[in-house]
Amino acid sequence: IFRPGSFHLHLIRDPKLRLIAAPPMRDRVGHQAVVAEIGPTFERSFYAHHYACSVGRGPQRAALRHLGWMRRYPYRLGLDIRAYFPSVDLARLETLLFTRVRDRRVRDLVSALLEAGSGVWQAPLAVEQFGPVAPGRGLAIGGYLSQWCGAVYLDGLDQYVKRVLKVPAYLRYMDDFVLFGPDAERLVDHREGIAEWL
């Protein structure tokens, strides 16, 4: 039975304080293997302008799309989810994942890796700097599977913004996202809808 190793924790400021949790090399290989196995099942349905943790995406493409839409629309609203990684509900995340992942062994491996990552928020350094995080919550910033799952967790937000709110242009990089449009007041109204959805 695979047992995840201990994460190496350190703090960075970029500009806000973040807890970076680096898994051991063996676990990193496991993260990559899991995402290679289950990733395509999810990524086919991802919103086209979500730019985190997927093949063919990334911050450079996000920046280029952002610049293009800045030229096209007079208004933009940038938003960020406060304390996103510590707030992710693992039970809800597993429900999202396991509706498409049927293999029990893969499910068990994903659960073990996510639980190990969640445990970093219970470490003394994390509690001292960020306060307590409820058990069963939190993704480690630093593990590839955690980053990828963080992107999957917000795919519903992408669908909501485009299909329900019908924002003319929208992009997301992890928990940072930007709405573009011709009407500033409407964008501010969308912020309330997004907050309620979240």
N, C-alpha and C positions, 0 to 999 in steps of 0.2 A: 504494500500500500504506500502510495506517495505521500510524504509529509513535507509540507513547505518549510523552508529554513527561516532563520531570523532575518529581519530587515535591518539594514544599516540606516540609522536616522540622522539627519542633520537639518539645520535651519538655514534658509536663505531669505534675502529680502530683495524683491524685484518688482515694484517698490514695496508691496505688502509682504508681511512675514508669511512664509510657507514652510511646511514640514515636508521634506523630501525623504521618501522611504525607498531605498534601493534594495531590491531583493537579491539574494545570492545568485551567482551565475547559473547554477543548475535550474533555479526557478525561472530565471529569465528565458532560458531555452524552452521551458514548459509553457510560459506565457505565449511565446511566439508560436509554438506548435498548436496550442489551443486556438488562438486567433486564426491561424492558417486553416485549421479544420472547420471552424464554425463561422468565420468571418464572411465568406462569400454568400452564405445563406441570408445574412442580414444586409450586407452592403448593397446588394442589388436593389433594395427598396429604399435606401437612404435618400434623403433630399439632396438634390444635385449640388447645392451650395452650402453644405456642411463640410468643413475642411479639416477636421481633426481625425487623426489615427486611422486613416484608410488609404489604400493604395491609390496613387494618382491625385491625392489631395495634399494639403499642407499649408503652412503660413504664407509662403510666397504666392501661391495661387489665390489665397484669401485676400492678400493685399492687392493683387492685381484686379480682382473682381470688385473690391471695395473702391479702388480708384475709378474704375469704369462707371460704377453706379453713382459715385459722387459727381461725375460729370453730367450724368443723365437726370438726376433728381435734385431738387433744390434743398430738400430737408433730409436729415438722417438723425436717428436716435440710437445711441449706443447703450447697451444694457449688460449687466453682469449679475450672475447669481451669487449672492453673498454666502460664503462658507459652503460652496457647492460640494466639494469632495467629502467633507465630514458629514454632510446631510443625506447622502444617498442611502435609501432604504434597501438593504440587501435582499429582503424577502420579495419586495416588489421587482427588483432587478432580476432576480432568479426567475420570477414568473414571466417576465418579458423574454428572457433568454430561453427558458425551458419549454415555451410553447413551440419553439422551432428545433430545439436540441432534444432528440429522443433517446440517444444512447446513454444508459445509466452510468457507465464508466466515465464518459465525458462530463456528465452532469456532476458526478461526485468530485471529479478533478477541479472543475470550475468552482464548485462550492468551497472546496478546501483552499484554493488559491484566494478567493474573495474573502473568506473568513480570516485567513492569515493577514491579508492586507488591511482589513477592517481593524484588526488587533493593534495596529500601530497607533490608533487614536486613543488607546487605553494606556500607552506607555507613559511613564512619568514626564518625559520631556514634552510630549503632546499635551497632556493634561495641564502642566505648568504654564505652557504658552497659549493654549487655545481653550482651556476649560474642558469640562467633561463632555464626552460624546456618548450617546446612548448605545448600549450593546446592540449589535445587529445593524448598525449604521456605519457608513464611511468607506471610502475607497482610498487606497494609498496613492499618493502622488509620487510617481517614480516607477511603478511597475507597468509594463506594456498592457497587460490584460486589464488592469484598473483603468488606464487611460482609454482603452478601446471601449470598455463597458460604460465609462462615463459618457462617451459619445453616443452609445446605443441608448442609454437611459433618457437622453434628451431628444431622440428621434421623434417622439410623439409631439414635442414642442414644435419642431420644424413643421410637421404635418398640420398642426393646429394653426400656426402663423400663416401658412400658405393657403390652406383649404378653408378654414373658418374665418380668420380675420382678413384673408385675401390681401395681404400686404404686397404692394407691387414688386418690391425687391427686398430680399432678406438674406443675410448670410450669418453663419455661426462657426466659431472656432472654440470648441469645448463649451465652456459656460459663458463665453463672451459672445454677444450677437449684436447685429446692427440691422435696423429697419430703415428703409429708404422710401420716400414718397413725395408727392407734390403738395401735401397738406400737413403742416406742423401739428395742428391741433388733433388731427386724426391719429398721428403717430403717438402722441401723448395718451390718447384714449386707448390705443392698443396696448400701451404699457400696463394699464389696469387689467385688461383682459388677460394678458400674459401672467401677471401676478396671481390672478385668481386661478388660472389653469395650473400654475406651478403649485 
